[in-house]
Amino acid sequence: MNRERVDRTVHTPRSRFQGLHLMLLLITCLLASQVLTAHEGALSPTESATPWGGDYFPNTLLTDQDGRQVRFFDDLIKDKVVVINFIFTSCSDSCPLETARLRQVQKLLGDRVGQDIFFYSISIDPLSDTPEVLKAYAQRFKVGPGWKFLTGEFTDVTDLRKKLGLFIEGVDNGRSKDHNLSLIVGNQSTGRWMKASPFENPWILADQLANTLQNWKKASVEESYANAPEIRPPSNGEELFRTRCASCHSLGPMDGQGIGMRSIGPDLIGVTRQRDPAWLSRWIREPDRMLAEKDPIAVELFERFDKIPMPNLRLDENAAQSIMGFLQEETERQKPMEAAQAQ
């Protein structure tokens, strides 16, 4: 039906009905054609629905903490939902926090880690981080099954970081161990990849790995929003604590985020009463220097908590005071609850 015919007939009721009828037939035929084409061009189970497959990712040879050699694409990420970060075990700032945060995520995911979700921490310092060193590091953080700590050739690991978008020119320049703090989560088979921050809420990261990246294969069992508690806006001190400190520390028995996750660092309820304010402020700001100076309290804490160093998070005096203020408020808030529990 050419354009002139449509233009000539569009003004009469009968021809309008005929034109509509023909148009519906045309649309029906077009849809049927598309369905057949989609069926004929459907991916086989062995084909990938993403352009980021084996021809994009390097099949880098890596060695895990148990001395087993694996290939990055074939053995680690192919057809898997994964979280990947880059660390080095002698790091005194972001790496311990990142590892502690992922440990919380692993606990939230439970036995799904190692079955349909996989964790990989790859060292950027392969000369120092041998498999034995990586294994000891994993044991200090008490990580569970399904999480591999890996090492490889420096140039290969650098190329891998570039492919994953976790290499920043001028920062990751090889002359120091400063490096991109982001981690990456993704589903290789669908091609869905996202960067995430080590300061992210562990529940959000767990939800991305368990649901979003799994294409919601498992139905969520949620309570009604009518039962949700009222949310109050956090203070600056609470926000700093939740994003920087809560990876390793809980706040008393009522701290929901800390349930089952308290073995990395001490609980901090009452700490503002136990420690001198000047000491505590400096410990928050520069714990690495205090350890280097052999401060007796710092050394005792380091030895008691599996020799995991308190990370230097580059916080200033104002940030330290905000955190201390929140810790004091939380201690006062929980006093009536502690008294009731004791009774």
N, C-alpha and C positions, 0 to 999 in steps of 0.2 A: 504494500500500500504506500504510494509515493506521497510526497508533501502536498502536491497540487490537489490530489483527490481528497485528502483530509480537509484542506482549506475550502473546497467547494461544498462539502457535505456537512460541515459543522453547524450550519445555521438551521437545519430542519430537525424536528424531534425524532423522526424515524431514522434519519442518517446518523444522528447523535448516538442512538441506541446501538446501531450497527457498528459504529466506530468504537464504542466502548466494548462491545462484545469481542470484536477482533483484537482490541488491545489486551483484554483479559486473556484471550487465547495465546497471544504473543508472549505475555508475561509468564503464563503457565509453561509454555514450551521452553522459555529461557531458563526458568528455575529448574526444570527437569534436566536440561542440558548441563547446568552447573552441578547438580547433584551427581550426574553420571560422571562428569569430569573429575569431581572431587573424589568419587569412589575409585575411578581408574587411577588417579594420581595419589591415592592414600599412601602414607608412609608404611613401609613394612616394619616389623618389630625391631629389625636390626638397623634401620635408618634413624637419623636424628632429626628432631624438629627444630634444631637451633643451628645457626652458622658457627657457633663456638664449640667446635668439636675437636677431634684429633688433629685436624689440619690447622687449628688455631693455637691450642695449648701445646707447649712443649712437653714431650714425654720424659721429663728430667729424671735422671737416676738419683734417688735419695736413699738414705739409710735411717731406719727408725731407732728408737731408744733400746730396742732389743737386738740391734745389729743386723736386722733383716733388710735386704735391699728391695725397694719398690720403685715403680714408675709412676710419675705424677699423674698422667692422664689415665693410663690403663688400669692402675691399681687403686688410685686414691679418689678420683673425682668422677670417672665415667659413670653416668646414669645414677649419680648419688646426690643427695642433699648434704651440703658441707658448710662448715665454717672454717676459715683459714686466717691465721695471723702470723706475723713474723716477729721473733723475739731474739734476745740473747740472754743467757742465764746469769751473766754478771751485771746485768742492767740494774740500776739502783733507783729508777724512777717509774716509768710507765709500764714496763713489762710485768713486774709482779702484780700490779693492779689489774692489768689486762688478763693475766692468767687466773687471778682470783675471781674476777668477774665471770669469766667463762666457766670456772668451776661451779659457780652458782647456777649458771644456765644449765650445765650438765646435770646438776642435782634436780633441777626442776623437770628436765626431760626424762630422767630416770633411765630405765633399761632400753629406751628407744635409741640412745646413743650407742653406736656400734651395730645397730640393726637397720634403721632407715635414716639415721642422721650421724654424720661423722665429723670429728674435730681434728684439725691438723695445726700444729705450731711448728714453724720452720725457722731454724736458726740462721741469723745473718752473720754469725761469727763461727764458721765451721772449724777454724783452727783450734779454738778453745772448747767449743761445744761438741765433744765426742759423744758417741752413743751412751757411754757410761755416765758422763756429766748430765746429759739430758734425762737419763733414767732417774738419777738422784734428784734432779730438779722436780720431775713429775711426782716422785714419791713424797717430797717435802710438801707439795700442794695437795697430796692425797687425791689425785685425779683417778677417775674410774675407767673401766674398759671403753673402747671405742674412740679414744683420744690418743693420737700418735704425735710424738715429738721427733722432728726429723732434722737431718743435716745433710749437706751435699757440698759440691764444689762452689766456691764463692761466686764465680762468674755465672754459673748455672742458676744459682739462687737469685742473683741480681736480675737475670733475664726473666725469671719467673715472676718476680715482683713487678717488673714492667708490664708483662702480659696481663697481670691481674689489676693493674692500675694502682698499685701500692708503692710506687717509687716516685719521689719528687726530686726533680733536678735542683741542685743547689743545697738540698738537705741530705738526701741519700746519695752522697757523692763518694762514699768509700773512704774518706779521710777521717771520719769519726763514726761513732755508732748511733748518732742521731738518726731517727728514722720515722717514717709515716706511722702515726698511731692508729690509723684506721685498720679495721679487719674487714673481711669480705665474707658474705654468706650467699649461697646460691644453689640452684638446681641445674646441674649440667644438662640434663636431658631436655629441659624446657627452655633453657637459655635465660632464666631469670637470675640476675645477680644484683646484689645491693651492698653498698658500703655501710658499715656501722661503726659507731664510736665505742671505745672501751669504757666510756662513762655512761653508756646507755643502760636503762633499766633492765635487769636480767629477765623480768617477765616479758618485756617486749621482744627481746632477742629470742627467748624460748618460743614465743607465739609465732614469730616469723619462721623459725625452723620447723616447728611442729605442724603448723597449719598453712600459713601463706604460701611457703615454698613447696608444700606438699599438695598444692591445688585443693586444699580442704578435703582430702580423702577421708579423714576421720572426723566425724561429727563432734562438735564441741558440746560438752555438757555444762551449761552455765546456769547460775542462779538468776532469779529475776532481778532486774534493775531496781525494782521497788524495795529490795532488801539491801541495796548498796548504801554504805555509810556516807555521811555528808563529808565532802572534801573541803578542807580548809587550805587556803593558799600558803605554801611553805615560806618560811623566812629565808633570808640569804644563807644563814648558818645551816639550816636544815637542808637546803638545796645542795650546798657544798658537801655536807656529810653524806647525803644519799647518793651523790654522783662520784665522790672521791673516796670516801671512807668506808661505806657500807659493803664494799666488796670483801673486806677482811674483818669488819667489826660489827657486832650486834649491839642493840641497846635494850638490854634486859629481856626477861622471859616473854614480854608482850610484843616484842619486835617481830612482826610477821615476816619481814624480809630476811631475818636472820635465822629462821627455824632450820635446824639441821645444817647450818653453814658456819658454825662458830669456831671451828678448830684452827683457823688461820691466825687470827689475832684475838686479843682479849676483849671481853665485853666492856663497853665504855660507860655504863651507868655508874655514877659516883666518881669517875676519874678526876673531875675538877675539884673534888674534896681530897683525893688521895695524893695528887701531885701539886708541887709548887707552880703557880700560874706562869711564872717566867720560864721555868723548865718546860712546862707543857707547850707553851707557845713556840719555843724554839724547836721542840721535838716535832711539832706539826710542820714547821717550815723547813728544817734542815736536818732530818734524822741521819742522813748519810755522813754528815760532818761529825755529828755527835758520836756515831759508831767509830769513825776513824780516830776520834780523840779518846776513845775508850771510856766514855762516860759510863759509870758503873750501872746505872739503871738501864741505859740503852743496851749495854752488853748483856745484862741479865734477861731483858725481854727478848733479845735476839736469840739467846741460847734456849730460852724456855719455849719459844714458838718455832721450833724446827729450823732455826737459822734462816728464816725468811726475812729479808731486810725490809724495814718500813720504807716505802718509796718516797723519794723527794718529788713532790707534785708541783713545785715552783709556786707555792702559795706565799703571799705577803703577810705582813703583820695584821692588816685589817681582816683578811680572810681567816687567819688563825683565831683572832678574837671573836669573829662571827661564829665559827665552829664551836669554840669553847662556850660561848653564850648559849648556843643551842643545846649543848651537852648538859649545861647547868639547868636549863629550863626542863629538859627531858627527865633529869634526875629528880627534880622537884615534883614534876607531874606524876612520876611513877611511885613516889613515896606512899600515897594512900593505898595504891593497889598492892604494894609489897606488904603493908601492914595488914590489909584484909586477908591476903594469902597466908600470912603467918598465923593469924587467928584461926 
